[in-house]
Amino acid sequence: MGSGSSGAVILLVEDNPGDIRLIEEAFSDGNIGNTLTTVTDGQAALDFIYQRGEYEDASQPDIVLLDLNLPKVDGEDVLHEIKHHPELDQVPVIVLTGMKEDLIESRDLDHDADEDAVLEKPVDPGEFVELIRSFEQFRLAVMRVD
């Protein structure tokens, strides 16, 4: 596989097949030429992040799209792990949720490990593409600095 022209590695952590399809369609419609890897539960997400088991050859993600309501390991726990991982704490995490944003604020997800953005489901494809592009441009700008 190798890096280079494949673009950013985006990890999608989502257990709803309909939402997965929507996001995949938004990627192709928006011509986002990134590698999208999908895992469907929190345990697989942690395995990917820590490069364990079947994901030991996985690249570290550049952006994580995270549903909060996940089987096996809760999305909030996954968020906590990412934001406390020494190599991943700068990786943007976009929380995908069916909850209204003010409800999320009132839950104060992780106190010391904030998500970078919140997208309400169903995800609006245009808004989604815009958000991904903004993070990707930020990441590329950062990577170009020597």
Disulfide bonds with the S-S distance in Angstrom:
none
